[in-house]
Structure formats: structure tokens, C-alpha cells
Amino acid sequence: MRIVIAGAGAIGGYIGARLARVGVDVVLFARGPHLRAMQERGLRVTSEEGDFEVRPQVSGDLSTIGQADVIFLGVKAHSLTGLAPQLRPLFGPDTFVVSTQNGVPWWYFQNYGGELDNLRLERVDPGGVIADAIEPRRVVGSLAYFATDIAEPGVIHHTEGNRISFGEPSGTRSDRTKALAEVLIGAGFRCPVSTRFRHEIWVKLLGNVAFNPISALTGGTLEELVRHPETGRLVRELMVETEAVAGKLGIELPISIDQRIAGAEKVGAHKTSMLQDYEAGRPMELEAVVGAVVELGERLGVAMPATRAVYACARLLDEHRGRRVAPRVEGVVA
């Protein structure tokens, strides 16, 4: 199995490093200082589970890599519109694409059925660029449940967790997802294959819609947001509104809001990916995570006053960041 990590940042780079460590044929695509560091010194992972270094194949040009069996999309959701059209040289007849982005994925309503069949969320896939570049048959959903960040170019710090779940949008247990899971299990990951993947998306969204933007606005870690009385109440309000949107889509969440909050508190003093992006001067993954849920709420008639207020403040914060910080190359950090 030949795997390309298209966006070898915090998430993609960690996956790629563990695959390279056990000899999987994997190529890491990145740009900028992170690419140069990996070319010169390799990729180092620091973790309480043990540090290690690898010298994986790396590239800054997708057109030179050749065909892949599997492509992991390791960039943030807002970078997919730029990345997706560049993937064509990697496609063979059976190449499949694994989406790892937070939020509502661009493919969520493809072959969905009913009134929302093939609905495109403008905040997720403006103009349909991603859907045009990646055929529905190639898509496999994935969610990463581990905390990582880029400590410096060429160095990824792993805080906790090693679970990656996979699921076909159709809800079937396919041979390709089982084969990919076996490869990842061999690299030390826990890899359940879900037949109810859309439900799992909403379980993760339940936390991300609340914790990510509030953390960016306040600078708070997960445990701080939960334990502070005012932000703790606000987190719960956003979760209640998000759960209502999921319910309108027929999604009955398998865990309660109390369980989701307790799970986040257990992670401890971890900064969300959105806070990490803000502090590093990168665009925040706001639209796919929060804006898409607000857009769905509007369409489905769900009142979301608390989510709308937090979204508006976080969006203005992101716009101010864009004015202060010089533009950075997209497609490096996930």
C-alpha cells in the first residue's frame, strides 16, 4: 500500500512518521520551513510514549510523487480548495482519499438521499471546487483522536491519544477501509471502522463547535474552559444548540453532553487546534467547524443564538489576525 500524506503537519505528519517508522511506503508532502527541516534532518516525534526520529520520503511538489493507493488529506479544511485540484497526478483507478478534517466534511451530503441529497455547504466547499476535484467514489471518512502540534519545523509533539476511526460515507464495511486499518494498526494506532460514521462526525462536532472558537477567543485550554464557571456554561449552551442541529438531521448522539465535557476535561491542559492556529498566525478552521453548523441551523430552522455570537466574534478575530500577520504558505500544517 503506497500512502501519500498531502499536508504533513501536526496530524498528517504524526501519521506519516509512525507509518515510516514501521517501513510503510509513505510520502510526506509539505512546504516551507517544515519541508526543509524534514529534508535536512528528517522528522522527529516527541511524546511521553517515547521519542523517535524517521527519515521519510518528503516532497514539496505533488506532481512528482506518482500514483498513490491512499491519499490522506492532512491540511486544514479551508486549505482543501487549494489542494484538491492538485491531487489529480496522484490518482490511479482505485486510489482513495481519506479526509481527516475537523467539522462537516465537503462530502457529507453526497448520495445522502432525501431533500438534502447532494447539498453543498458554501462555507465548506465554496463554488464546489473540492467536490469537482475528488469523485465521491474515492472518499473515505476519517477522524483523528489524538493531540499533536508542531513544536518547531521538523518536530511534532504528541500529547495524548492514538485512535483514528474510518468509515465509508455509504455506511458499508469495505475491504479498502479494513486493509487501511490493518496498516495503521501495524503502526501503533487504534483503528475502528464505523458503519455509522456521520454519527461519529457529530460526536466530535459537539465538542469542536464549542471548545475550538471559545479557546481561540480566550486562550484557554480544555480543562480551563470546562472549569471556569462562565465559559463552562457557554460551552454547554453551544453543545445544546449543536445537538439540536444533529437531531434535525436524524442523528441521535451516542454520548451525552456531560460525557463529552468530562472527556475534554480529562485531556487536560491541551490547546485546541484552533487556538494553536491563532497563536501561530495561521487561518483558523472556523467555517467547516462552526460556520457550517450555523449554515445548517439556518437551513433547518434551528435557533442558535449562543453559537452565532461566538462564531461572529471568532470570525472577526480571524479577520484581524489576517490583517496583522503576513500571509503564510497554505498546506503545511494540519
C-alpha positions in Angstrom: 0.0 0.0 0.0 1.5 3.3 -1.1 0.3 6.2 1.0 0.8 9.9 0.4 0.2 12.4 3.3 -0.9 15.5 1.5 -0.2 18.0 4.2 2.3 16.6 6.7 1.6 19.0 9.6 0.7 18.1 13.1 -1.9 15.4 12.3 -0.6 14.2 8.9 3.0 14.4 9.9 2.4 12.3 13.0 0.5 9.7 11.0 3.3 9.7 8.4 6.0 9.4 11.0 4.5 6.4 12.6 4.0 4.7 9.2 7.5 5.4 8.1 8.8 4.0 11.4 7.4 0.6 10.6 8.5 0.6 7.0 5.3 1.5 5.2 5.8 3.1 1.7 4.7 6.6 2.6 5.5 10.1 1.1 5.0 13.3 3.1 4.0 16.4 1.2 4.8 19.7 2.9 6.1 23.2 2.2 8.2 26.0 3.7 10.4 25.6 6.8 8.7 22.3 7.8 9.6 20.7 4.5 13.2 22.0 4.6 13.7 20.7 8.1 12.4 17.2 7.1 14.6 17.2 4.0 17.7 18.2 6.0 17.2 16.4 9.4 14.2 14.0 9.0 11.1 14.1 11.2 11.3 13.9 14.9 8.3 13.0 17.2 8.4 13.8 20.9 6.0 12.0 23.2 5.6 10.7 26.7 5.3 7.3 25.0 8.8 7.7 23.7 10.6 10.0 21.2 11.7 8.7 17.8 13.1 10.0 14.5 12.5 8.9 11.0 13.8 9.9 7.5 10.6 9.5 5.4 10.3 10.4 1.7 9.3 14.0 1.5 8.3 16.3 -1.3 7.1 19.8 -1.9 5.7 19.0 -5.4 2.7 16.7 -5.7 3.2 16.3 -9.5 6.5 14.4 -8.9 5.2 11.8 -6.4 3.4 9.5 -8.8 0.3 7.4 -8.2 -0.8 6.5 -4.7 -3.1 3.8 -3.3 -4.2 6.1 -0.5 -4.1 9.9 0.0 -4.5 11.3 3.4 -5.7 14.9 3.3 -3.7 16.4 6.1 -4.4 20.1 5.6 -7.0 22.2 7.3 -10.5 22.3 5.8 -10.0 25.9 4.5 -6.9 24.7 2.5 -8.7 22.0 0.7 -9.9 24.3 -2.1 -6.3 25.0 -3.0 -5.1 21.4 -2.5 -7.8 19.3 -4.1 -7.3 20.3 -7.7 -3.6 19.5 -7.4 -4.2 15.8 -6.5 -5.0 14.6 -10.0 -1.5 13.3 -10.7 -1.7 11.0 -7.7 -4.9 9.3 -8.8 -4.9 5.8 -10.1 -8.1 3.8 -11.0 -8.6 2.7 -7.3 -6.9 5.5 -5.4 -9.0 6.5 -2.4 -8.8 9.8 -0.5 -9.1 9.9 3.3 -10.5 13.1 4.7 -9.1 14.0 8.2 -10.5 17.5 8.6 -12.5 18.7 11.6 -16.0 19.9 11.1 -18.6 19.0 8.5 -16.8 17.4 5.5 -17.5 18.6 1.9 -18.8 15.1 1.1 -21.3 14.8 3.9 -24.4 15.2 1.8 -23.2 13.3 -1.3 -25.6 10.5 -2.1 -27.3 11.4 1.1 -30.9 10.9 -0.2 -34.0 12.9 0.6 -34.4 16.7 0.4 -30.7 17.3 1.4 -29.3 15.0 -1.2 -26.0 16.5 -2.7 -26.4 19.7 -0.7 -23.2 21.7 -0.9 -22.4 23.9 2.1 -20.9 27.2 0.8 -18.8 27.7 4.0 -17.2 24.2 3.5 -16.7 24.0 -0.3 -17.0 27.4 -1.9 -18.0 27.0 -5.5 -17.9 23.2 -5.3 -14.1 23.1 -6.1 -13.4 20.2 -3.8 -16.3 18.1 -5.0 -15.3 18.7 -8.6 -11.7 17.5 -7.9 -12.5 14.4 -5.9 -15.1 12.0 -7.1 -17.4 10.7 -4.4 -16.3 7.1 -5.0 -12.8 7.9 -3.9 -13.8 9.3 -0.4 -13.3 7.6 2.9 -14.1 9.5 6.1 -11.7 9.6 9.0 -11.5 11.2 12.4 -8.3 11.6 14.4 -8.5 11.4 18.2 -5.0 12.4 19.3 -3.5 15.7 20.3 -0.4 16.9 18.4 1.3 20.1 17.5 4.4 21.3 15.6 6.9 22.2 18.2 9.3 23.6 15.6 9.9 22.8 11.9 10.6 19.1 11.6 9.5 18.3 15.1 6.0 17.1 16.1 5.0 16.9 19.7 2.4 14.2 20.6 0.4 15.0 23.8 -2.0 12.1 24.0 -4.2 9.6 22.1 -3.6 7.2 19.2 -7.0 6.5 17.7 -8.1 7.0 14.1 -11.5 5.9 13.0 -12.5 5.2 9.4 -15.9 5.0 7.7 -17.4 4.7 4.2 -19.9 7.5 3.5 -22.2 4.7 2.4 -22.1 3.0 5.8 -20.6 -0.2 4.4 -17.6 -2.2 5.8 -15.4 -2.1 2.7 -12.3 -4.1 2.0 -10.3 -0.9 1.5 -11.1 0.5 4.9 -10.3 -2.8 6.6 -7.0 -3.0 4.7 -6.1 0.6 5.6 -7.0 0.0 9.3 -4.6 -3.0 9.4 -1.8 -0.9 8.1 -2.4 1.8 10.7 -2.8 -0.8 13.5 0.6 -2.1 12.5 2.0 1.4 13.1 0.6 1.5 16.6 -2.8 3.2 16.1 -6.2 2.1 17.3 -8.4 2.0 14.2 -12.1 1.2 14.5 -14.1 1.0 11.2 -17.5 2.6 11.7 -20.8 1.9 9.8 -22.3 5.0 11.4 -19.6 7.5 10.5 -21.9 10.5 10.2 -22.9 10.0 13.9 -19.3 10.0 14.8 -18.7 13.2 13.0 -21.4 14.9 15.1 -20.0 13.5 18.4 -16.7 15.2 17.5 -18.5 18.3 16.3 -20.3 18.5 19.7 -17.0 19.4 21.3 -15.3 21.2 18.4 -18.1 23.7 17.8 -17.9 24.8 21.5 -14.3 24.3 22.6 -12.4 25.5 19.5 -13.7 29.0 18.9 -14.1 29.8 22.7 -10.5 28.7 23.2 -9.3 31.0 20.4 -11.2 33.9 21.9 -10.0 33.3 25.5 -6.6 31.5 25.1 -8.0 28.8 27.5 -7.0 25.1 27.5 -9.7 22.4 27.5 -9.6 22.0 31.3 -9.7 25.7 31.9 -12.7 26.2 29.6 -14.6 23.4 31.5 -13.7 24.5 35.0 -14.3 28.2 34.6 -17.9 28.9 35.6 -18.8 31.3 32.8 -17.0 29.6 29.9 -18.3 26.3 31.2 -21.9 27.4 30.9 -21.2 28.8 27.4 -19.6 25.6 26.3 -22.8 23.8 27.4 -25.0 26.2 25.5 -23.2 25.7 22.3 -23.3 22.0 22.7 -27.1 22.1 23.3 -27.6 24.1 20.0 -25.2 21.8 18.1 -27.1 18.7 19.4 -30.4 20.3 18.1 -29.0 20.6 14.6 -27.8 17.0 14.7 -31.3 16.0 15.8 -32.9 17.7 12.8 -30.7 15.5 10.6 -31.9 12.4 12.4 -28.6 11.9 14.3 -29.1 10.7 17.9 -25.8 11.2 19.6 -24.5 8.1 21.4 -23.0 10.2 24.3 -24.4 12.9 26.5 -23.2 16.5 26.7 -22.0 15.7 30.2 -19.9 12.9 28.9 -18.4 15.0 26.1 -17.5 17.7 28.6 -15.9 15.2 31.0 -13.9 13.7 28.2 -12.5 17.1 27.2 -11.6 17.9 30.8 -9.7 14.6 31.1 -7.4 15.6 28.2 -6.2 18.4 30.5 -4.1 21.5 29.7 -4.3 21.0 25.9 -4.8 23.9 23.5 -7.3 23.2 20.7 -6.1 23.2 17.1 -7.9 26.4 16.5 -6.1 28.1 19.4 -2.8 26.7 18.1 -3.5 28.1 14.7 -4.4 31.6 16.0 -1.3 31.8 18.2 0.8 30.7 15.2 -0.7 33.3 12.9 -2.4 30.8 10.7 -6.0 31.0 9.4 -8.4 29.2 11.8 -10.5 26.2 10.7 -13.6 28.2 11.6 -16.0 27.8 8.7 -16.0 24.0 8.4 -16.3 23.6 12.2 -18.6 26.4 13.3 -19.8 28.2 10.2 -21.1 25.0 8.6 -23.2 24.1 11.6 -24.6 27.7 11.7 -25.4 27.4 8.0 -27.2 24.1 8.6 -29.0 25.6 11.5 -30.3 28.4 9.3 -31.5 25.9 6.7 -33.1 23.6 9.2 -34.8 26.3 11.3 -32.7 25.8 14.5 -32.2 28.8 16.7 -28.5 29.1 17.6 -28.1 32.5 19.4 -25.0 31.4 21.5 -23.3 29.7 18.6 -23.9 32.7 16.3 -22.5 35.1 18.9 -19.3 33.1 19.4 -19.0 32.5 15.7 -19.3 36.2 14.9 -16.6 37.1 17.5 -14.2 34.4 16.3 -14.7 35.4 12.7 -13.8 39.0 13.5 -10.8 37.8 15.5 -9.6 35.7 12.5 -10.0 38.7 10.2 -8.0 40.9 12.5 -5.3 38.2 12.6 -5.2 38.2 8.8 -4.5 42.0 8.8 -1.7 41.7 11.4 0.1 38.7 10.1 1.9 38.3 6.8 0.4 35.6 4.5 1.8 32.1 5.1 2.0 29.2 2.6 -1.1 27.0 2.8 -0.9 23.2 3.0 1.8 22.8 5.6 0.2 22.3 9.0 -2.8 20.2 9.9 
